[in-house]
Amino acid sequence: MAEMNVCPECGAKLYFGGDGRSRMCEACGYKEAIHKDIPKPAELVRDLRYAAQYAQPGQEPSVFRSNVRLLLAQAKGAVNEGNREEAYFCLEKVLHADADDKQCAEAWLWLSQVYTAPEERRVCLEQVIVHEPNNPLARRGLAILDGRLQKADIIDPNQVQAIAPDAPQSVAAEQFQCPRCAARMNYTPDGRALVCEFCSYRQELTGDGPVEEINTYGIGGGEQDFIAVLATEKGHVPPVAMRAFHCMGCGIEFVLGPAALSLTCPYCDSVYVTEAAETREIHPPQALIPFGVNEDAVKAGLRAWFKEKKVERPRVSPVVGVYVPVWTFDVGGEVRWNGRVRRGDDWVPVNGSKQLLLDDVLVPATDKLPAALVDVLHSFTPDGLVAYDSRYLADWPAERYQITLAEASLRARKQVLKDLRQRPYEVTRGETVNDLTLNSSGMMVESFKLVLLPVWMVHYKVEGAVYDVLVNGQNGRIVGQYPQTAVGKLVSWLKGG
């Protein structure tokens, strides 16, 4: 045993170095590293909790106050060089020193690179979330460990390019014909049967039909993990494709852009459904709300609406039903705020935070529709959502999403902040705060869905001016523009319209 403490170069005695991880010879300067097994991350978590539990108020950290930034830099270099012991030594010091939450999160993130076992990496990544709940790298790492994200699918969004095929691509299609009279068949509003529009023959759908309901909250049942998808090409690439379509009814061929999910042939009225995922760039919807209001009911509602708004002799365009794509996001985390309140004769700075748990923040997936669409979107009820199935679109056009997931998530965050600014008392818990500012760095998008909502569209002309009207295809609510007198415009302005 004594031979192990002797310098192999000169035979002098070896002494422990100041860092406790090496032995040195004072005679010739020889140095050798002492290799130790790196503790499990669970042991480090336990030690940190013990130190925090028994720390005295005002007590110095158990490890001398260190240059945390320098230690993190040394740890990064050690990880990149494959020196696991050196990396652990530096990162352990960071966690025992006076590091803030952001630095602790960074330390645990680098510690996850020190370990190779999945269960040990999971402990490290979960500690990152404890200190920084919206850390995207930790959430992405957990998604990989859970199997929700594959490393091969992760891309650099700065290098993503949407490539259009050199030639039109053939597309499979389904045509729904009545087995009795060969006329076209359409889905009932509940999606549980097909009905012939000519002879009223009804065909009930069995378990393979699109009747699966969607869970409206939480990841699962149609909701997708935001961080996992955003790390892949699906989150950044808009739809770009060309498709060739051959009508089996009359033999006419069409070249379709990516905006069409379904097609009614203008020559023979044959109804077709194109597949949702004809190219890998396109993100198919997870859910939809079937049409529950038919065209006759829409026309009756419009007549009553024109009468209510005192619109005389409008020249009305054909009523068209269309599925509109909409992103929905579940948003969590917190929004921090600060401002000033009056205390006697002085203005005193104050601050606080509001916890968020918002379900289904709506963002239109297209910029082409009228501004009134926003009002229509908020009139839908989520209890009508069903799992997406292309057969729902047998006789309805559907627009492809044109706003990518990444862009839509930014709009959702802006929408949440806008709503909070319009209701400041909810943020400050009823206290009047001047110069109120909001910090959304703690806000995080948890999950999302791409859904299709049924909307009836119509345009009408009065005295040369064209007005847009939208009808909720689920419940028949009408939102639209109409001509107003000067008094009517003033009243509408006073009401905030």
Order of alpha helices (4+ residues) and beta strands (2+ residues): beta-beta-beta-alpha-alpha-alpha-alpha-alpha-alpha-beta-beta-beta-beta-beta-beta-alpha-beta-beta-beta-beta-beta-alpha-beta-beta-beta-alpha-beta-alpha-alpha-beta-beta-beta-beta-alpha
